[in-house]
């Protein structure tokens, strides 16, 4: 027979209220009391009845996470970060994936109205600000990843896209590249707009003329990298000096097409990405490292804070850093110098 709270009370001499406060992570108990209760919990093998606790508190014990898809190492790592933070508090995840703007609205509206979870984390969706503001009337904690709301009022965890794209563009210029192609993600996504903005600004700052034919539109998938590279090779005779893909997935697609066409990276054209996923390490791709698990962990912590009525509305932007590998030609050019 499993131990109960009363057994823990008898073992420690504390009241049920004190033991419950320790179990609920209340800041009102001392560290000495907390350690004593946890020692008794471990010795007795106490297992909390999360279902009963959730029912009593009108909670599901779940955090819902909505992504546009999972065919992307970036999202996978963020999900791992969310899961790690949630598991620390014995909260489970309800994960859902959408298929376009209409499905996003329908799925999220249903989740909120039916209260399927105690908090909702939304990742890089194409939702409009007014829709997100309307969700606030349901008083369900909502945290956004990579999708700030202009009017504010919703916690946001994002990437410092501009500094990352600036660092990469400047690095390529410093390597002597002048004709640099940029492969952007879809205009409707915040990350894509921010990275393209920083690329253009850095090129202008260095006095470089932007060729409109070197701005290629992808959709953050490997297939779109394949399409834009194949199209360019069909329509043009000369290659740019370098290609800066807005994420590693598109860079991988570009790399595959170049290899099939007999184009060498970096000897014939330099290549760079953004995110530092497993793909980047496999391809020796120069990229921008994004601490994806940290983003997920921070978003889950925001959600957990809101569930416990703790203030958590301040936006949080995680830093990025340049990771130089062989695909941009840096090591080759340094050796020559």
Protein Blocks (a to p, Z undefined) as FASTA:
>chain_A
ZZdfklmmmmnopafklmmmmmnopakbcfklmmmmmmmmmmnopacdfklmmmmnopgh
iacdddfbfcbfklmmmmmmmmmmmmmnopacdddddedjklmmmmmmmmmmnopafbdc
dehiabdfklmmmmmmnopacddehiacfkgoiacddddfklmmmmmmmmmmmnopabdc
dddddfkbmklmmmmmmmmmmmmmnopacdfklcccdehiaklmmmmmmmmmmmpmbdcf
bdcdfbfklmmmmmmmmmmnopacfkloccddehjaaklmmnopacddddfklmmmmmmm
mmmmmmnopacfbccdddddddddfknommmmmmmZZ
